[in-house]
Amino acid sequence: TTSTNDDARNGQYGEMDVIWAEEQTAGRGQRGNSWHSTEGENLTFSVVLHPTFLPIVEQFLLSEVVALALVDTLGDYDIACRIKWTNDIYAGDNKITGVLIEHSLAPDHIARTIVGIGLNVNQAHFASDAPNPISLCHILGQETHRETLLTEICDTFAAHYHDMLTAPDSTLWRNSLHQHYTTLLYRLGAPAPYRDAQGTFNAILRHVEPDGRLRLEDEQGTLRSYLFKEVEYII
């Protein structure tokens, strides 16, 4: 297919339906980047959601749930991962998973969400211009059964998503989820280079606000706040 996220817009797909393609000819990632994946070696799929219970101002919760489901699943394979804000997954300084979440909004809530995920599984050689890819194959030294992995990811995500719906104290659950997400952030508390509209600078990643804003403390001690696409990691 061209893109599973594009296919997922078809009204025939409902809540928790999964569209999985062996090959995408026009897969895309965040910031308008393309996503390259060798046919039959990785996981490129989209999950359809109708999170009408979620107010627009709380949409970042879905990013957190998706990211934590991926980290938890890969942890079951003894792969220690971190979340590169907002929801890409890194093993060390290398990208193992890219996530693209696209929302359709109603006046006061989220009407429909498509969660696109590209996970490097069995690809050993990357010919694209992606700067820092890594796969499960690189880390584990062997191939992984992709359909089993896909099922595990979806099951883990479904469990987190169900908790979001049914937690008896939703505020407590949301705070706990956000704290867990924060502790797993890539570069948390470490000085590192970044780039924004004014140029490059060094800063320490301090935390992420519940609405998804990234908070960086620069070398002058100033706390900078960024929305998605307003700042870039230099890796």
N, C-alpha and C positions, 0 to 999 in steps of 0.2 A: 504494500500500500504506500501511499505518499506519506501520510502521517496518521498515527492512531488517534491523536487528539482531534484532527479534522474529521475522521470517521466517527468519533464518539459524539459528534454534534447531531448525528442522525437521531430523530425522535424515537426510533424503534428501541433504543437502548434506555434501560431504566436503572434504578438505584442498585449500585454495587455490581452492575454488569462490567465485564472486563473485555477489552479488545486487545488482543495480542498479535503482533505481526512478526514474522520471521525476518522481514526486511522492510525498512522504510526508505523511500527514495528522496523524501523531503522532510526528514525528521528535524525538529528544531528544539533549541534549549532556551534558557533565559537570555535576556538582552538581545534577542533576535539572532543568536548564534545558531548554526546548524549542529545537528547531532549525528555523527557518523558511527555506523555499527556494521560489522561484517555479517553477512547473511547467515543465519542459523547458528550463531555463536553466542548471542547475548539475549537479554530480555528487553524488549521495547514494547511497552503496553500502556494502556490508559484505563482508568477506573472512572465510572460515571457515578455521580452523587447528586442527590436532591436535598441538600441540607437546609431546608426551608425554616427549620427551627433556629437557625443561627443568624443573629443580626449582622448587618454589614460591618459594623465596627468591630466585630469579633472574628472576622474572616481569617486572621492570622492563626487562630486555633487549628485550622485545618492544615496549615503548613507545619505546625508543630507535631500534630498527630501523624502526618505522613512521614516526616523525618524520623520521629522516634520509632515508628514501625519498621523502617528500614534499618536503623541502627540496631534495634533489638533482634531482628532476624539475622543480620550479618554477625551479630554477637554469638548467636547459636552456632555459627561456623568458626568460632574463636577468632574472628576478625574485629579488632578494636577500632571503631570508627568515630569520627567527629562530624558535627554538622557545620558546614560552611554557610553562614547566613546568606540567604534565608533558609534554604532546605536542600542544598546539594550535600552529598555524603563523601567524606574524605577518609582515606586510610593513609595516615601520615600526611605528607604534603601532596598526595596524589588523589585525583578524582576517580571514584569508583562508580558513583551514581549521580545522574542529573535528573532534576525534577522540574517540570513546568506545570503550574496550576493556573487554570483559566476559569474565571467565574462569569456567570450570567446573573445580573442583579435585578431584583424587584425593588420597589420603592424603599422598603425597610428591612429586607432580608435577602439572603442568597437563594436564588431560585434553582440554580443548577451549577455544578462544578465538574470540571474534567481534570483529573490528575494524571499527567503524563510522566512516565518513569522510564528512563534508560539506564540499565544496569549492566556493566561490563562483567561478563561471566567467564566465558571460555576463549575469548579473543586474546591471542598472545602477541600480535603485532598490530600496531596502530599506524596507519599511513597518513592520517589526516593531520591538520595543523594544530590539533588540540595539544596544549603545552604539557600536560601532566597526567595522562590517563594511566590507570592501573586496573587490573581485573582480578576476580577471584582466582583464576588460573595462575596468575603471577604469584599471588600470596600463598595459595594452598599447594601449588606444585602439581595440581591434578585438575581434571575437568569436573564440573558440577552438573548434576541433572537439572536442567533448567525448569522443567515443568514442576518438579518437586519444590524448587526454590520459589517459583511464582506462587504456588499454592500457600507456602509458608508466609510469604510477604502479605498476601491478601488476607489470610486468616488472622495474622497479627494486627494488620490495619483494621480489620472488621471488629476485633475485640476492643481496640482503643476507641473506635468510632461509636461502638455500642455503649461504652462507658460514658462518652460525651453526652449521649442521649439520655442515659438512665441514672447518672450519679445522683444520689439523694441530696447531696449538698454540692450543687454545681459550682459555686464560688470556690469552695475548698478544692474540688477536683481540678478546676482550671488553674488555680494557683500552684497546685502540686505539679501539674503537667508543665506549666511554664518554668518552674524551678528545675525540673528534670531536663527540659530542653536547654536551659541556660547552662547547666553544668557540663553539657556535652558540646558546647560551641567550640569550633576550631579557632585556635589562637586566643582563647579566653585568658585574659590576664597577662598576655605576653606582648612585648613590643614588636612591632612589625610595620612594614611599609604599606601605604594605601595611596589611592589617587582619587581626587574629586575634581570638580569643575575648576578649582583654583590651582591644581597641580598635585605633585606627590608630597607626602609627609609621613612621618613616623608617629605611631600612636599605639595605645594599649586598648584592646577591646575590653570594655568594662561590663556591659550587659546589653540585653535587648529588652525594650519595653513590651508590655503585653500587646500593644497594637502593631508590633513588628519593627519599630524604629531601632536602628543600631546606634549604640552610644560608644564613641571612641574618645579617649583622653589623649590629647596631643602632648608634645614635649614641653609646651608652655603651661601644661596643667589645665588647658581649656577642654571642657567636655563638649564634643561635637555630636550632633544628632543627624541621622540620615535615614531617609526612606529608601525603599528598593530602587535600584538603578542610579542612586545619587552618589555612590562611592564604589570603588573597585579595589579588590585585594590585589596586591602585587606579589606574585608567587614565582 
